Amino acid sequence: MRDPAATAGAERGRAGPPDDADDDAQDGGGDSHEARNEGEDATEDDRTAERSEPAPELHSGHKLARRYRLEECVTRLDGFSSWRAVDEKLRRAVGVHVLPANHRRVRPVLAAARSAALLGDPRFVQVLDAVEDGELVYVVHEWLPDATPLTTLLAAGPLPAHEAYELVRHLSQAMAAAHREGLAHLRLTPGAVLRTGTGQYRIRGLAVNAALRGITSHTPQRTDTEAIGALLYAALTQRWPYEDDAYGLSGVARLSGGTVMPPDQVRAGVHRGLSELAMRALVNAGATASGENSPCTTPEELTRAVSELPRIRPPEHGFLNPAPYERTTYQQGVLSPDVAPPGVRARPGTVGDAPPTLPGRTGKVLKWGVSALLVAALGLGSWQIADALLRGERQTDSASQGQGGTEKQSEESPAAKPETGKPVDIASARILDPGGTGRESAQHAERAFDGDPDSYWQTLYYANATFGNLKPGVGLILDLGSVQQVSTLDLRFRGDTSVDFLAAPASAGTEPDSLGDFSRVDSGSGSEVSLQTKKPIMTRYVLVWLTELPRTEDDEYRGRITEIGIKS
């Protein structure tokens, strides 16, 4: 464990040094949700940093590469600016960092952006492009309009225990994966963590945010681990684990000896296991790991520590008591207002007294008469049924003897097999992008099987034919509506495309959601491909899996399916 005094001069790139004051400010004073989501964190040391190069003269409406239209500046400091922009080619929002070509950090920023783009991990906000364009250099990344930064979440109060658990679990696993590929974040702040509308956590600015500000560290794994510990501490307490306020959170006074106060001593009701986990990760900042557990100095160690905790699940919704059971007038025991006991009120509209019975002797005679009629009717019906059954058996025996057992042979003959070569309708389609980031869309997938050769469904564009080396492929899952016989898959593409034909087993009760749920049937390549089964198969779900993309007329790589046909 490092001496507390030695930590005072820790690397500038750690999660939140005591003199780091974050305001998430935007140039121009805007306060939109998107700007708070994607805007860079402008810290005090950033704002006072030396500005040796003038910022590019850019404005809203300016276009980069005749494609990216700048909309709103969210950060402008130290010679670079960050913008919310629109990709007019793909009609989607993106984020853009812009630097002058002579900026002293251009080379590290481009190297960081290209390395981060190759990681292809969906837990990180993806880098889409890194371009040198004359006097400007810019980095394009995803924009998540439905995501909320952790800064905003913490402004509303501490996170519930299960949310804090999911936060540290996702962050530690993601950063462990990044460090295995040689990538570090070094600026993992509350503004760099986003929670999407589906409850997943995404990290933005991997390697790039630190490169833009010139942040480095001799111990990057410790720096990122401490940052995760600080975020967990803030999630549990709504306080920043340093003496000075930062990121809209109040700081925490140090204990004697300069150590950090544990979260469960800052706020009552904090989960004991998560409190100890935060201290084990914050040990580099002068914290003391409680108990006999050792400090966590790398994201990998923190991931193992999280896995050792019992999983914290969200609280179940309270059971709503059903409405009191109410008897109806057709049930026995309906009370009249005259005979109801104290405290029990009869329902309005019920009949107070039961109807009188028939006089004694007359009633008995009538009962016996009705009983006799019922017995006679039952006997007559039973006799008629028995007679009909006997006559039916005699007719069946004579028919089978006269026809030489033809009927029996017909029952034992196998069912007729479905005809082959008939078109099979496609009910719907869904994207399968297991190695991607969720940006591929099946929004216009019906164009691939609408019978119009001029319309098509297409993938995103990539840097090379093998999806920019980011993932193994992209596919469309075709739902046939029910289990059907399939023997042929006919495909038409724009450009020569490599494709695999896969199918799910007929026993699949629900739509598969991973590549491993399908079995490969056939593969081929070209602009018109016909893939065959060795013998007809029964399936409901067919996967058209693209493995290599053609080069388009716009000098980019993307797959475009113009028509899909399936035959029985």
C-alpha positions in Angstrom: 0.0 0.0 0.0 1.4 3.4 -0.9 2.0 5.9 1.9 -0.8 8.5 2.2 1.6 11.3 1.9 3.1 9.9 -1.2 -0.3 9.9 -2.9 -0.5 13.6 -2.8 1.6 13.9 -5.9 -0.2 11.0 -7.7 -0.5 11.1 -11.5 -2.6 13.9 -13.0 -4.7 11.3 -14.8 -6.3 9.7 -11.8 -10.1 9.8 -11.4 -10.4 12.9 -9.3 -7.5 14.6 -7.6 -8.5 16.9 -4.8 -8.0 20.0 -6.9 -10.1 18.8 -9.8 -13.3 20.8 -10.2 -15.8 19.7 -12.8 -18.6 21.8 -14.1 -19.6 19.9 -17.3 -19.9 23.4 -18.8 -20.7 24.0 -22.5 -19.4 26.8 -24.5 -22.3 29.2 -24.9 -24.1 28.1 -21.7 -26.5 25.5 -23.2 -28.1 23.0 -20.9 -29.7 20.4 -23.2 -29.8 16.7 -22.2 -27.6 15.7 -25.1 -24.9 18.2 -24.3 -24.8 17.0 -20.7 -24.6 13.5 -22.1 -21.8 13.9 -24.5 -20.1 17.1 -23.5 -16.5 16.8 -22.3 -15.8 17.5 -18.6 -14.0 20.9 -18.5 -11.9 20.8 -15.3 -10.1 23.6 -13.6 -6.7 22.4 -14.7 -8.0 22.1 -18.3 -9.3 25.6 -18.3 -6.0 27.0 -17.1 -3.8 24.8 -19.3 -1.4 26.5 -21.7 -3.1 27.2 -25.1 -0.2 27.2 -27.5 -2.3 26.7 -30.6 -5.4 28.7 -31.5 -8.7 26.7 -31.8 -10.0 26.2 -35.3 -12.4 28.8 -36.4 -15.6 26.7 -36.6 -19.2 27.5 -36.1 -22.6 25.8 -36.1 -23.5 24.6 -39.7 -19.8 24.1 -40.7 -19.3 20.8 -42.6 -16.4 18.4 -42.3 -15.6 16.3 -45.3 -18.9 17.5 -46.8 -20.6 15.0 -44.5 -20.5 15.9 -40.8 -22.5 19.1 -40.0 -21.5 20.7 -36.7 -24.5 21.6 -34.6 -23.5 22.6 -31.1 -20.1 23.1 -29.4 -20.0 21.3 -26.1 -16.4 21.9 -25.2 -13.7 24.4 -26.3 -10.4 24.3 -24.5 -6.6 23.9 -24.9 -6.7 24.2 -28.7 -9.4 21.7 -29.4 -13.2 21.7 -29.5 -15.9 19.0 -29.2 -19.2 19.2 -31.0 -22.5 17.5 -31.4 -22.9 17.0 -35.1 -25.0 15.2 -37.7 -23.7 12.6 -40.2 -25.8 13.7 -43.2 -24.8 10.6 -45.1 -26.2 8.2 -42.6 -28.7 10.7 -41.0 -27.7 10.2 -37.4 -26.2 12.2 -34.6 -22.5 11.9 -33.9 -19.9 13.5 -31.7 -16.8 15.2 -33.1 -13.5 16.3 -31.6 -11.7 18.8 -33.8 -8.0 19.9 -33.6 -5.8 22.0 -35.8 -3.4 19.9 -37.8 -0.4 21.5 -36.1 -1.6 20.8 -32.5 1.1 19.2 -30.4 -1.2 16.4 -29.4 -2.5 15.4 -32.9 -0.3 12.2 -33.2 -1.3 10.8 -29.7 -5.0 11.6 -30.4 -5.1 9.9 -33.7 -3.2 6.9 -32.3 -5.6 6.6 -29.4 -8.7 7.0 -31.6 -7.5 4.3 -34.0 -6.6 1.9 -31.2 -10.0 2.5 -29.5 -11.8 1.9 -32.7 -10.2 -1.5 -33.1 -11.3 -2.7 -29.7 -14.9 -3.0 -30.9 -16.3 -3.6 -27.4 -20.0 -2.6 -27.1 -19.4 -1.4 -23.5 -17.5 1.6 -24.9 -18.9 4.4 -27.0 -17.4 3.6 -30.3 -14.9 5.7 -32.4 -16.3 5.8 -35.9 -13.6 7.8 -37.8 -10.3 9.5 -37.3 -9.4 11.8 -40.2 -6.6 14.2 -41.2 -8.1 16.7 -43.5 -5.8 19.5 -44.5 -5.6 22.0 -41.7 -7.9 20.1 -39.4 -7.8 16.7 -37.7 -11.1 15.3 -36.3 -12.3 12.2 -34.4 -15.9 11.1 -34.9 -17.6 9.0 -32.2 -21.0 7.6 -31.4 -23.7 9.9 -29.9 -26.2 8.3 -27.5 -29.2 10.5 -27.3 -31.1 8.1 -24.9 -28.2 7.8 -22.4 -27.8 9.7 -19.1 -24.4 10.6 -17.7 -23.6 9.4 -14.2 -23.2 13.0 -13.2 -26.9 13.6 -13.7 -27.9 10.3 -12.0 -25.8 11.3 -8.9 -27.3 14.7 -8.8 -30.6 13.1 -7.9 -29.1 11.1 -5.0 -27.1 7.9 -4.2 -27.8 4.9 -6.4 -29.6 1.9 -5.0 -27.4 -1.0 -3.9 -28.2 -3.2 -7.0 -27.5 -0.2 -9.3 -24.1 0.5 -7.7 -23.3 -3.2 -8.0 -24.2 -3.2 -11.7 -22.1 -0.1 -12.2 -18.9 -1.5 -10.7 -19.4 -4.9 -12.3 -19.8 -3.4 -15.8 -17.0 -0.8 -15.4 -14.5 -3.3 -14.0 -15.2 -5.9 -16.7 -15.0 -3.3 -19.5 -11.7 -1.8 -18.3 -10.2 -5.2 -17.7 -11.0 -6.1 -21.4 -9.5 -2.7 -22.5 -6.3 -3.2 -20.6 -5.9 -6.7 -22.0 -5.7 -5.0 -25.4 -3.2 -2.4 -24.1 -5.7 0.5 -23.8 -6.3 2.7 -20.7 -8.8 5.4 -20.1 -6.9 7.6 -17.5 -9.9 10.0 -17.3 -12.7 7.9 -16.0 -15.0 10.5 -14.4 -18.8 10.6 -13.7 -19.2 12.4 -17.0 -17.5 9.6 -18.9 -20.0 7.0 -17.7 -23.4 6.8 -19.4 -26.4 4.7 -18.6 -28.6 3.9 -21.6 -32.3 3.6 -21.7 -32.1 -0.2 -21.3 -30.1 0.2 -18.0 -26.7 -0.7 -19.5 -23.5 1.3 -18.7 -21.3 2.6 -21.5 -17.9 4.3 -21.2 -17.0 7.1 -23.5 -13.6 8.6 -24.3 -11.5 5.5 -23.9 -7.8 6.6 -24.5 -9.0 9.7 -26.5 -10.1 12.0 -23.7 -6.7 11.5 -22.0 -4.8 12.1 -25.2 -6.7 15.3 -25.9 -5.6 16.7 -22.6 -2.1 15.2 -22.6 -2.8 13.0 -19.6 -0.4 10.0 -19.1 0.3 7.6 -16.2 3.2 5.3 -15.3 0.7 3.0 -13.7 -2.4 3.1 -15.9 -4.1 0.0 -14.4 -3.9 1.5 -10.9 -5.2 4.8 -12.2 -8.2 3.3 -13.8 -8.9 1.0 -10.9 -8.8 3.9 -8.5 -11.2 5.8 -10.8 -13.7 2.9 -10.7 -13.4 2.9 -6.9 -14.1 6.6 -6.8 -17.2 6.2 -9.0 -18.5 3.4 -6.8 -17.8 5.5 -3.7 -19.8 8.4 -5.2 -22.6 6.0 -6.3 -23.0 4.7 -2.7 -22.7 8.1 -0.8 -23.3 10.9 -3.3 -20.0 12.3 -2.1 -16.6 12.5 -3.8 -13.9 10.5 -1.9 -11.5 13.5 -1.8 -11.4 16.6 0.4 -12.4 19.0 -2.4 -15.7 19.1 -4.1 -15.8 17.8 -7.7 -18.4 16.9 -10.4 -21.2 18.5 -8.5 -20.5 16.4 -5.4 -19.3 17.4 -1.9 -15.9 16.2 -0.8 -15.2 13.9 2.2 -13.0 14.9 5.1 -10.0 12.6 5.7 -9.6 10.7 8.9 -6.5 11.0 11.1 -3.5 9.9 9.2 -5.0 11.1 5.9 -7.0 8.0 5.1 -10.4 8.0 3.4 -13.5 7.5 5.4 -15.4 4.3 4.3 -18.7 4.8 2.6 -20.7 3.0 5.3 -19.4 5.6 7.8 -20.4 8.5 5.5 -24.0 7.4 4.9 -26.2 5.0 6.9 -27.6 1.9 5.1 -24.7 1.5 2.6 -24.2 -2.1 1.6 -21.2 -3.4 3.6 -19.7 -5.5 0.8 -19.8 -2.7 -1.7 -18.4 -0.3 0.8 -15.4 -2.6 1.4 -15.0 -3.0 -2.4 -14.8 0.7 -2.9 -12.1 1.0 -0.3 -10.1 -1.9 -1.8 -10.1 0.0 -5.1 -9.3 3.4 -3.6 -6.3 2.1 -1.7 -4.0 4.1 -4.0 -5.6 7.3 -2.8 -4.8 6.7 0.8 -7.7 4.4 1.6 -7.3 1.4 3.9 -8.7 -1.9 2.7 -10.9 -3.1 5.5 -10.8 -6.7 6.8 -8.3 -9.2 5.6 -8.9 -8.7 1.9 -6.0 -7.3 -0.2 -6.2 -4.1 -2.2 -7.3 -4.2 -5.9 -4.7 -2.6 -8.0 -5.9 -3.7 -11.5 -9.3 -3.9 -13.1 -8.8 -7.6 -13.4 -8.4 -8.0 -9.7 -11.4 -5.7 -9.1 -13.5 -7.9 -11.5 -12.6 -11.0 -9.5 -13.5 -9.2 -6.2 -16.9 -8.2 -7.6 -17.6 -11.8 -8.7 -16.9 -13.0 -5.2 -19.7 -10.8 -3.8 -23.2 -12.3 -3.7 -25.2 -10.9 -6.6 -27.3 -8.0 -5.5 -30.7 -8.1 -7.3 -33.2 -5.3 -7.6 -36.0 -5.3 -5.0 -39.1 -7.1 -6.0 -42.2 -5.0 -6.5 -44.6 -5.2 -3.6 -47.5 -7.6 -3.8 -50.7 -5.8 -4.3 -53.5 -7.2 -2.1 -56.5 -8.2 -4.2 -59.9 -6.6 -3.7 -61.9 -8.2 -0.9 -63.8 -11.3 -2.1 -67.5 -10.5 -2.5 -70.2 -13.1 -2.6 -72.9 -13.0 -5.2 -76.7 -13.6 -4.8 -76.3 -17.0 -6.4 -74.3 -18.4 -3.4 -75.6 -19.9 -0.3 -75.5 -17.9 2.9 -76.6 -14.5 1.5 -77.6 -12.5 4.5 -80.6 -10.3 4.6 -80.5 -7.0 6.4 -82.8 -8.4 9.0 -80.6 -11.4 10.0 -77.1 -10.0 9.4 -74.9 -10.1 12.6 -73.5 -6.9 14.0 -70.7 -5.4 12.0 -71.7 -7.3 8.8 -73.6 -5.4 6.1 -75.6 -7.3 3.4 -75.1 -6.2 -0.2 -77.8 -3.9 -1.5 -80.3 -5.6 -3.7 -80.1 -9.1 -2.2 -83.2 -11.0 -1.4 -83.7 -11.2 2.3 -85.8 -14.5 2.7 -85.5 -17.7 0.7 -88.7 -18.7 -1.2 -91.1 -21.0 0.7 -91.0 -24.7 0.0 -94.0 -26.7 -1.2 -96.3 -28.2 1.5 -95.0 -31.5 3.0 -97.1 -34.3 1.3 -97.5 -32.6 -2.1 -93.8 -31.8 -2.2 -92.8 -35.4 -1.5 -95.1 -36.8 -4.3 -93.7 -34.3 -6.8 -90.1 -35.1 -5.9 -90.7 -38.9 -6.3 -92.4 -38.3 -9.7 -89.6 -36.2 -11.0 -87.1 -38.8 -9.8 -88.9 -41.6 -11.6 -89.0 -39.7 -14.9 -85.3 -39.0 -14.7 -84.5 -42.7 -14.1 -86.7 -43.8 -17.0 -85.1 -41.2 -19.4 -81.6 -42.4 -18.4 -82.5 -46.0 -19.0 -84.0 -45.3 -22.4 -81.0 -43.2 -23.5 -78.5 -45.9 -22.4 -80.4 -48.6 -24.3 -80.4 -46.5 -27.5 -76.6 -45.7 -27.2 -75.8 -49.4 -26.7 -77.9 -50.5 -29.7 -76.1 -47.9 -31.9 -72.7 -49.1 -30.8 -73.5 -52.7 -31.6 -74.8 -51.9 -35.0 -71.7 -49.8 -35.8 -69.3 -52.6 -34.9 -71.2 -55.0 -37.2 -70.9 -52.6 -40.1 -67.3 -52.0 -39.5 -66.4 -55.7 -39.4 -68.3 -56.4 -42.7 -66.6 -53.4 -44.4 -63.2 -54.5 -43.4 -63.8 -58.1 -44.5 -65.1 -57.0 -47.9 -62.3 -54.5 -48.6 -59.5 -56.8 -47.5 -58.3 -54.5 -44.7 -57.9 -51.4 -47.0 -58.8 -49.0 -44.2 -56.2 -50.4 -41.9 -53.5 -50.1 -44.5 -54.5 -46.5 -45.1 -54.1 -45.7 -41.5 -50.7 -47.2 -41.4 -49.4 -45.4 -44.5 -47.0 -42.6 -43.9 -48.1 -38.9 -44.1 -47.5 -37.2 -47.4 -44.3 -35.1 -47.4 -44.5 -31.4 -48.2 -43.7 -30.6 -51.8 -40.3 -29.1 -52.6 -39.5 -26.1 -54.7 -42.5 -24.0 -53.5 -41.8 -20.4 -52.3 -41.8 -19.9 -48.5 -43.1 -16.6 -47.1 -40.9 -14.6 -44.7 -42.9 -13.1 -41.9 -40.3 -10.7 -40.4 -36.6 -10.1 -40.0 -34.3 -9.0 -37.1 -30.6 -8.0 -37.0 -27.9 -10.3 -35.5 -24.8 -8.3 -34.6 -23.1 -10.2 -31.8 -19.7 -8.6 -32.2 -21.0 -5.1 -32.9 -22.2 -2.1 -30.9 -25.9 -2.2 -31.5 -25.7 0.3 -34.4 -26.6 -2.1 -37.1 -30.4 -1.8 -37.8 -33.0 -4.0 -39.3 -35.3 -1.0 -39.8 -35.6 -1.5 -43.6 -35.0 -5.3 -43.6 -38.3 -5.9 -45.4 -36.7 -4.4 -48.5 -34.6 -7.5 -48.8 -37.6 -9.7 -49.5 -40.2 -7.3 -50.9 -39.9 -8.5 -54.5 -38.5 -5.2 -55.7 -34.9 -5.7 -57.0 -34.3 -1.9 -56.9 -34.8 -1.7 -53.1 -32.3 -3.2 -50.6 -31.3 -3.5 -47.0 -27.7 -2.5 -46.2 -25.2 -2.7 -43.3 -23.1 0.2 -41.9 -20.0 1.1 -43.8 -16.6 -0.3 -42.7 -12.9 0.4 -43.4 -12.3 -2.9 -45.2 -14.2 -6.0 -46.4 -13.9 -7.9 -43.1 -15.9 -5.3 -41.1 -12.9 -3.2 -40.2 -11.6 -6.2 -38.3 -14.1 -5.3 -35.6 -16.3 -8.3 -35.7 -16.8 -11.6 -37.6 -20.0 -10.6 -39.5 -23.5 -9.3 -39.5 -26.7 -11.2 -40.4 -30.5 -11.1 -40.8 -32.6 -13.6 -38.8 -35.6 -14.5 -41.0 -38.7 -15.6 -39.2 -40.9 -17.9 -41.4 -43.9 -17.6 -39.0 -43.9 -21.3 -38.3 -41.8 -24.4 -38.8 -41.4 -24.9 -42.6 -39.6 -27.2 -44.9 -36.6 -25.4 -46.5 -34.3 -26.6 -49.2 -33.0 -23.5 -51.1 -32.0 -20.0 -50.1 -31.6 -17.6 -53.1 -29.8 -14.3 -52.5 -29.1 -11.2 -54.6 -26.5 -8.6 -53.5 -25.1 -5.3 -54.8 -21.5 -6.3 -55.3 -19.8 -9.7 -54.7 -20.6 -10.7 -51.1 -19.5 -13.7 -49.1 -22.5 -15.2 -47.2 -23.3 -18.2 -45.0 -26.7 -19.9 -44.8 -27.5 -21.0 -41.3 -30.7 -22.5 -39.7 -32.0 -22.9 -36.2 -33.4 -26.4 -35.1 -37.1 -27.0 -35.6 -37.4 -27.4 -31.8 -36.4 -23.8 -31.2 -39.3 -22.4 -29.2 -38.2 -18.8 -29.3 -36.2 -16.7 -31.7 -32.5 -17.4 -31.3 -30.4 -14.4 -30.2 -26.8 -15.7 -30.8 -24.7 -17.1 -33.6 -24.2 -20.4 -31.6 -28.0 -21.1 -31.8 -27.7 -21.7 -35.5 -26.1 -24.5 -37.6 -24.3 -23.8 -40.8 -26.0 -25.3 -43.9 -24.1 -23.9 -46.9 -22.0 -20.9 -48.0 -21.1 -19.0 -51.1 -20.0 -15.8 -52.7 -21.1 -13.5 -55.5 -23.8 -11.0 -56.4 -26.3 -13.8 -57.1 -25.9 -16.8 -54.8 -28.1 -19.9 -54.5 -27.4 -22.0 -51.3 -28.8 -25.5 -51.0 -29.4 -28.0 -48.2 -28.2 -31.6 -48.7 -31.8 -32.6 -48.0 -34.8 -30.6 -47.0 -34.7 -29.4 -43.4 -37.5 -28.2 -41.1 -36.9 -24.9 -39.4 -38.6 -21.6 -38.5 -35.6 -19.3 -38.3 -33.1 -18.9 -41.2 -29.9 -16.7 -40.7 -28.4 -14.9 -43.7 -24.9 -14.3 -42.3 -22.6 -11.9 -44.2 -18.9 -12.6 -43.7 -17.1 -10.4 -46.4 -18.4 -7.1 -47.8 -18.0 -5.6 -51.3 -16.5 -2.3 -52.1 -19.1 0.3 -53.1 -18.9 3.2 -55.6 -18.4 5.5 -52.6 -15.1 3.8 -51.8 -16.4 2.2 -48.7 -17.3 -1.4 -47.7 -20.9 -2.3 -46.9 -23.3 -5.2 -47.6 -26.5 -4.6 -49.5 -29.1 -7.3 -50.0 -31.6 -6.6 -52.7 -33.6 -9.8 -52.7 -34.0 -13.0 -50.6 -36.0 -16.0 -51.7 -36.6 -19.2 -49.8 -38.0 -22.5 -51.3 -39.4 -25.5 -49.6 
